[in-house]
C-alpha cells in the first residue's frame, strides 16, 4: 500500500473513532430509563406531599410506584437534585422524600426491633435509579450503603431538629 493511502486510512480511522466517542457520549446523556419522555417535573398525580410524614403517606406512594411508568417519572424528577457526589445526591433525595420522624420507623434490612425493611420498598429502587442517572459508575451497593447511613442517623437528626438545630 502506498504511504499516502496508508496515512489516509489512518486519518479516516481516527476520525471514525472520534465520531464514535461523540456518539457514545450523546447516548450516555440520553434518558437511560427507556422510551418514555424524559420529563423532569414532579408528577402531578402522585397523591402525596413531600416530605412524607406518615405510614399512610408511604402506603400511598408505594401504591403509586407499583406502576413502572410512575417509578420512571419520579426517578427522572429526583435525578435532577444533584449533589457534590453520589452520597450528597442520595442524601438530598432522602431529605426531600422523608421526614426524620418517618425515617425512624425503618432500617435497611428491617431486622432490629420493630422497624420495617426499607429495602423492600419500591421507593428504594426509584432512589437508586435517580442517583445512577447522574452517577452511572456507582454501584447499587454504594447507594444502598448511603441509604443505610441516612436511616441510621435519622433518630439523632430528629432530636437535633426538635431542639432547634437543623
N, C-alpha and C positions, 0 to 999 in steps of 0.2 A: 504494500500500500504506500503510495507517495506520501511524503511528510505533510504536505498541505492538507490532504484528505484526512489523515490521521488527526491532525490538530483540529480540523473542523468537526470531526466526530467527537473528540474530547470536549470541545466547547459546547457542542449541542447536548451532550450528556450532562454537563454541568448545569446548563440552562434547564433541562428537564428535571434534574434533581432539585433545583431551587424552586421551580414551579410546583413540584410535588410537595415540598416542605410548606409552601404557602397554602396549598390546598388543604393539607393536613391541619395546619393551624386554624384555618377557617372552619373546618369541620369540628374541631375541638371546641371552638367558641359557640357553636350552634347548640341548641337545646338538646341535651343528652337524654331526655326522658321519653322521646318517641315522636309521634306525628302530631300531637296536639299543639295548639297555638301556645306560644311562649309568653302569655300574658303574665305580668309580674305584679298585678294588683291583688289585694286581699279579696278572695272570692266573696261575692255578696250573699250567697245562700248558705253560708257556713253555720248560722244559727246560734253562735255564742259570741260573747265579748271577751277580749283578751286584756289582761292575763286571766286565765281560768282560775276560779276560786273555790270550786266545789266539785264533789263527786258527780253531781248531776251534769255540770258543765263538761267534764271529761267523758261522761257517757254519751252526751250529745255529739261531742267532737268525734269520738270513736265510731259512732253510727255514721256520721258524715264521711269519715275516712274509710268506711267499708267499701266504698266505690273507688276504683283505681283512678279515674279521672279527677276525683276530688283530692286524692293524695297528690297527684301530679300538680294540680293547681296550687295547693297550699305549699308544696315543696318549692315550686317556682317562685312564689312570693317570698318565702323565707330565705331563699338563696341570695336575695338582694341585700340582706342585712349587713354583710361584710364583717370585718373584724381584722385585727392585726395579723392573725394566723387562724388556723382551723379551730384552735381552742377558743379564741376570742369570738369567732363566728358562732360556734356551738353555744357558748355561754350567752351571747346576745339573743339567740333564738330561744333558749330556755327561759331567760328573763322576760321575754316578750310573751311566751305561751303560758307560763305558770306563775302563780304567787308562791312565795316560800311556804306559806301556810298549807297550800295544797300539796306541795312537793314533799312535805314531811310525812305524808302517808305512803311514800314509795321508797323502795331501794331497787337497785337494778335487777337483782335476782329474786326478790321477794322472799328471801329465806329467813331473815331475822325478825322475830316478833310478829306483830300483826300487820306488817307492811305488805303492800301489793307489789307485784313484779312489774317494773316499768318496761322490761324487755319484751313483754307480751303485748304492749300497746301498739296500735297502728302508727301513732304519732312518732314513735321511736324511729320507724323506717322513714317517715317523712323528714325528720330532722337529719338523719344520715344522708338521705338523698339531696337535701338542700346544701349541706356542707360539702358534699362531694362534687357538686356542680362547680364550686369555686376552688376546691382543693382536690382535684381528681386523683392525686397520688397518695392521699391519706387513706389509710386502711379503715375498714369498718370498726375494727377493734380499737384503734386510736380514738375514734369518735365516741365509741361506747365507754371507753375509759374516762373521757372528759365528762360525759353524762353522769357516770358513777360518782365522780368527784363533786359535781354540782349538786347532785342529790344528797351526798354525804354531808355537805356543808350547808344545806338548806336550813336545818334547825338553828344553827348558830347565827346565820344571816337573818332569820326571822326574829330571833331575840334582839339582835342589834337594831333591826328595823323598829321593833316595838319600843325600844328605849331611845328612839330618835336618832340613831346612827344609821344612815342609809347604806 
